[in-house]
Amino acid sequence: MRVGCLVSQTMTDSPEIDFDHLNRYVGGDADLTREVFGLFRNQVEMWGRGLRADSDDEVWSSVAHSLKGSARAVGAMELANLCEGAETLIGDDRRPGAREVAVEKLEHRISQVLDEIARWEYKDDMRRLKSQ
């Protein structure tokens, strides 16, 4: 049985995910939202491994760019903005210690977004159970 609901900010109090942005793509479909969140988790797991301050410029830029796209897809705009800033930490703009700080901030924000996704999924699970 397919259970749909409008995916909205009312389901969460956290600013980590812009549900209005996300809804433009999923049309309020909770099942599709779950799928998008699952894809985001996979992307973070895959690309997050390459998020190392000592990566060469090409790898660093590619990882930051890919994470930025994944973050935007789920409406995690603060994370996307951090990734955009991290993308610039290459070549002559690679200041000492800047990548280490960027990695710390990115890992923290990724954790917050993943926590928000888990909260949304829990609330959606409870809503689905109540509707049965």
N, C-alpha and C positions, 0 to 999 in steps of 0.2 A: 504494500500500500504506500503510495507516494503522499508524503505530507509536505505541503508547501506553506510558507509564511513569508511575510515581508521581512527581509533582513534589514533591521534598522538599528539606529543608535539607541533606541529605547531598550534594546536587549543588553546593553552594556553601558557602563559609565566611564570607560577608559577612552582617552583620546588617541590611543595607538593606531586605530584603524578608522579610516573615513568610510563609514558604511554608505553614505550617500554616493560617494565615488564608486564603491564596489557594486552597489545596486544598479548603476548604469550598465554594468556588464552582465550581471547575473539575473537581473529582472526580479529580484526578490525571491528567487528560488533557493530554498535552504539546501537542497541536495547539491545544486551546482556550487553554492558557497562552500560547502564541505569539500567538494572536489578541488576548488581553487585553493583553499587553505591547505589541502594535502599536497598539492603541487608546490606551494610556497615552502612547506616544510622540507620537501625533497630538494628543492633548489638551495635552500639555506644549508642543508646538510652537505650537499655536494660542493657548493661554492665556498662555504664557510671554512672548509679544510684548507683552502688556498689563501685564506685571509691571514697572511703572515707578514710582519713588518719587514722581514729580510727578503721577501720575494723580489724578483727582478721587475723592472718597470712594466713590461708587457703583461706578466701574470697579474701583478697588482692592479693595473688598470682594467684588465679583463674581468677579474673577480669583482671589483667594486662596481663596474658597469653592469654586470649580470645581476648582482644583488640589488642594484638600483631598480632595474626593470622588474624583478620579482616583487620588490616592495611596492612599487607603484601599482602593480597588477592587483594587489590585495587592498590598496588604499592606505598603506603604511607610509604616509608622506614624510614624517620626520625621519624615519629610517632611510627613505630614498634620498632625502636632502643630505644626510650624513654620508651616504655612498657617493653622491655627486661631489661633495667636497673631497672625499678620499681619492676619487679618480684623478684629482689634480696633483697628488703627491708623488709626482714622477719627475725625472730629469732634474733640471735646475730648481724646481719647486719642491724637491724632496728635502725638507729641512730636518736636521737631526732631532730625533724623538717624535716627530710629527706622526709617523705611521704607527708607532707604539700607542700614542694617544688615540689615534683614529681606530685602531683595532679594539682598544678597550671600550670606546664609546659605541662602536658598531656591535660588539658582542653584547653589551648591556641593552642596547635598543632592540636587537634581535630577540633577546630573552623576554623583553617586555611585550613585544608583538606576539611571540609564541604563547606567552601567558594569556594575552587577550584572546587569542584564537581558542585556547583551551577553555577559557571562561564562556565564550560564545557557544562552543560545542556542548559544554555541560548544560547551559541554559536551554539550548535547542533539544538536547536529549530529554531533559525534564519536560519540556513542552510536548514533545512527541509522546512520551509515556502518558502524560495526562490526557492526551487526545485519543488514546486507544480505548 
